[in-house]
Amino acid sequence: MSEVVSVRLKREVIREIDELVSLGLFSSRNEALSFIISEGLKEAEEWRRVLDRSKKVGVPLLDKPLEDFLSERDRY
């Protein structure tokens, strides 16, 4: 089952997505974004596992929730 989700993206991101489509890597923006989001979620899940392991051994890698860390990484 799928749902329609509205999202606001920067023009440069849309240009990059359109370029991937024009190169034939994806048949549509929808296909490209679905793939990219799925891969991003896999990456986030790996970070969650690393953070969970670090908490279990008592060595925190972050002093804030993963979502805060990921939202801040774009500033650097």
CNS distance restraints for C-alpha pairs under 8 A (distance, minus, plus):
assign (resid   9 and name CA) (resid  13 and name CA) 6.39 0.50 0.50
assign (resid   9 and name CA) (resid  14 and name CA) 6.74 0.50 0.50
assign (resid  10 and name CA) (resid  14 and name CA) 6.56 0.50 0.50
assign (resid  11 and name CA) (resid  15 and name CA) 6.14 0.50 0.50
assign (resid  12 and name CA) (resid  16 and name CA) 6.24 0.50 0.50
assign (resid  13 and name CA) (resid  17 and name CA) 6.21 0.50 0.50
assign (resid  14 and name CA) (resid  18 and name CA) 6.01 0.50 0.50
assign (resid  15 and name CA) (resid  19 and name CA) 6.09 0.50 0.50
assign (resid  16 and name CA) (resid  20 and name CA) 6.36 0.50 0.50
assign (resid  17 and name CA) (resid  21 and name CA) 6.40 0.50 0.50
assign (resid  17 and name CA) (resid  29 and name CA) 6.39 0.50 0.50
assign (resid  17 and name CA) (resid  32 and name CA) 6.70 0.50 0.50
assign (resid  17 and name CA) (resid  33 and name CA) 7.54 0.50 0.50
assign (resid  18 and name CA) (resid  22 and name CA) 6.07 0.50 0.50
assign (resid  18 and name CA) (resid  29 and name CA) 6.65 0.50 0.50
assign (resid  19 and name CA) (resid  23 and name CA) 6.06 0.50 0.50
assign (resid  20 and name CA) (resid  24 and name CA) 6.50 0.50 0.50
assign (resid  20 and name CA) (resid  25 and name CA) 5.54 0.50 0.50
assign (resid  20 and name CA) (resid  26 and name CA) 6.41 0.50 0.50
assign (resid  20 and name CA) (resid  32 and name CA) 7.49 0.50 0.50
assign (resid  21 and name CA) (resid  25 and name CA) 5.73 0.50 0.50
assign (resid  21 and name CA) (resid  26 and name CA) 4.84 0.50 0.50
assign (resid  21 and name CA) (resid  27 and name CA) 5.84 0.50 0.50
assign (resid  21 and name CA) (resid  28 and name CA) 5.82 0.50 0.50
assign (resid  21 and name CA) (resid  29 and name CA) 6.63 0.50 0.50
assign (resid  21 and name CA) (resid  32 and name CA) 7.24 0.50 0.50
assign (resid  22 and name CA) (resid  26 and name CA) 7.98 0.50 0.50
assign (resid  26 and name CA) (resid  31 and name CA) 6.02 0.50 0.50
assign (resid  26 and name CA) (resid  32 and name CA) 5.54 0.50 0.50
assign (resid  27 and name CA) (resid  31 and name CA) 6.44 0.50 0.50
assign (resid  27 and name CA) (resid  32 and name CA) 7.64 0.50 0.50
assign (resid  28 and name CA) (resid  32 and name CA) 6.31 0.50 0.50
assign (resid  29 and name CA) (resid  33 and name CA) 5.98 0.50 0.50
assign (resid  30 and name CA) (resid  34 and name CA) 5.97 0.50 0.50
assign (resid  31 and name CA) (resid  35 and name CA) 6.21 0.50 0.50
assign (resid  32 and name CA) (resid  36 and name CA) 6.16 0.50 0.50
assign (resid  33 and name CA) (resid  37 and name CA) 5.91 0.50 0.50
assign (resid  34 and name CA) (resid  38 and name CA) 6.09 0.50 0.50
assign (resid  35 and name CA) (resid  39 and name CA) 6.20 0.50 0.50
assign (resid  36 and name CA) (resid  40 and name CA) 6.10 0.50 0.50
assign (resid  37 and name CA) (resid  41 and name CA) 6.15 0.50 0.50
assign (resid  38 and name CA) (resid  42 and name CA) 6.36 0.50 0.50
assign (resid  39 and name CA) (resid  43 and name CA) 6.33 0.50 0.50
assign (resid  40 and name CA) (resid  44 and name CA) 6.19 0.50 0.50
assign (resid  41 and name CA) (resid  45 and name CA) 6.10 0.50 0.50
assign (resid  42 and name CA) (resid  46 and name CA) 6.37 0.50 0.50
assign (resid  43 and name CA) (resid  47 and name CA) 6.43 0.50 0.50
assign (resid  44 and name CA) (resid  48 and name CA) 6.24 0.50 0.50
assign (resid  45 and name CA) (resid  49 and name CA) 6.34 0.50 0.50
assign (resid  46 and name CA) (resid  50 and name CA) 6.32 0.50 0.50
assign (resid  47 and name CA) (resid  51 and name CA) 6.08 0.50 0.50
assign (resid  47 and name CA) (resid  66 and name CA) 7.89 0.50 0.50
assign (resid  48 and name CA) (resid  52 and name CA) 6.02 0.50 0.50
assign (resid  48 and name CA) (resid  66 and name CA) 7.28 0.50 0.50
assign (resid  49 and name CA) (resid  53 and name CA) 6.15 0.50 0.50
assign (resid  50 and name CA) (resid  54 and name CA) 6.18 0.50 0.50
assign (resid  51 and name CA) (resid  55 and name CA) 6.19 0.50 0.50
assign (resid  51 and name CA) (resid  60 and name CA) 7.21 0.50 0.50
assign (resid  51 and name CA) (resid  61 and name CA) 6.55 0.50 0.50
assign (resid  51 and name CA) (resid  62 and name CA) 7.67 0.50 0.50
assign (resid  52 and name CA) (resid  56 and name CA) 6.29 0.50 0.50
assign (resid  53 and name CA) (resid  57 and name CA) 6.50 0.50 0.50
assign (resid  54 and name CA) (resid  58 and name CA) 6.14 0.50 0.50
assign (resid  54 and name CA) (resid  59 and name CA) 5.13 0.50 0.50
assign (resid  54 and name CA) (resid  60 and name CA) 5.43 0.50 0.50
assign (resid  54 and name CA) (resid  61 and name CA) 6.50 0.50 0.50
assign (resid  55 and name CA) (resid  59 and name CA) 5.85 0.50 0.50
assign (resid  55 and name CA) (resid  60 and name CA) 5.46 0.50 0.50
assign (resid  62 and name CA) (resid  66 and name CA) 7.76 0.50 0.50
assign (resid  62 and name CA) (resid  69 and name CA) 7.73 0.50 0.50
assign (resid  64 and name CA) (resid  68 and name CA) 6.49 0.50 0.50
assign (resid  64 and name CA) (resid  69 and name CA) 6.78 0.50 0.50
assign (resid  65 and name CA) (resid  69 and name CA) 6.50 0.50 0.50
assign (resid  66 and name CA) (resid  70 and name CA) 6.09 0.50 0.50
assign (resid  67 and name CA) (resid  71 and name CA) 6.14 0.50 0.50
assign (resid  68 and name CA) (resid  72 and name CA) 6.20 0.50 0.50
assign (resid  69 and name CA) (resid  73 and name CA) 6.29 0.50 0.50
assign (resid  70 and name CA) (resid  74 and name CA) 7.57 0.50 0.50
assign (resid  72 and name CA) (resid  76 and name CA) 7.76 0.50 0.50
